[in-house]
Amino acid sequence: MNSKISDKVLQWYDANRRTLPWRYEQVQIADPYRVWLSEMMLQQTQVDTVIPYFQKFTAKWPTVNDLASADLDDVLHMWQGLGYYARARNLHKCAKTISEQFDGAFPRSPEELANLPGIGPYASAAIAAIAFNVPATVVDGNVARIVSRVFGFSTPIQQNQKQIYSAAESLTPLLRAGDYAQALMDIGSGICTPRSPKCQTCPLHTDCKAYASGIPEQFPGKLIKPSIPTRYAVAFICIKDNNILLRKRTGEKMLHGLWELPGSDWYADSLPELPDEMQAPYADVKHTFSHFHLITRVVQASEIDPEYLNGAEVACNINELDQLALSTLTKKLLKVRNRNG
Ligand code: SF4
């Protein structure tokens, strides 16, 4: 049954594959750099969002050696809007490692790939399969959902990783592993969707236990997510003579390497109290990260209490902000100024 399933998946792929800028007709000509770059960008991000970023990156840095020689600031700047900036820092670190320690050639085995910065178990298997046709078992969220449904697993994915992996492994073909992995990605994003799977058009519907049950959308079960906490901060918009005060986030902080407005730390309980003389016009802005909400009181001030400065502030021309790597949060906070004039 299992080779029958992979045959059906591959036949379907030959007729229905999506055309994407990092895909190749034959694995023999696949460029591991482009495969790796796409996999790094696609983590936590939709294909449609990734495409323009992928095109910009490959136009500016056509090879891994080009990316390795780039300034981290330029990479972060180009990454703006994709979020999860640790990925961009790891991307740069990984490019440097490949360039300096592997002479610009990506290793082929999932084990070696998994030792590189930013490449986890899923990405190492995906790169090995897609770039080198290694029959690695590739399991991302889409594949886990398809496998759970075909085998009729009702346990939530997060609690059933081992069973899903070994079921996925039993289906992985020895030949055309890259096409097979990409086929499942396409089926997962276009057919076997979380809420309304289009089973009638699915190449697996005669093999699928969830389909046979009549309630495929209820497989696998859902984990009830705990609600995420809220943190609070104050940030200042201080503009003089067309220059705005900004500073770079440093150390191991989230978003480090990106520019931000000066302000307080992110507190876990409530908005920090402001001194009376700082009660200037303000707006509260909510931004949600993966693990918490952040409510920032954005104050437009002509002076900033030194308590909120850390010495790294720089006056930046307000008309040249697009040349700096700003997080989505900072861009959102800056809009307060545009709203209030
Ligand atoms: S038959 Fe339906 S539930 Fe089963 S894998 Fe295909 S789309 Fe998913």
Residues whose N, C-alpha, C, O or C-beta is under 5 A from the ligand:
A	BS01	SF4	I146 R149 V150 I191 C192 P197 K198 C199 C202 L204 H205 C208 A210 Y211 P216
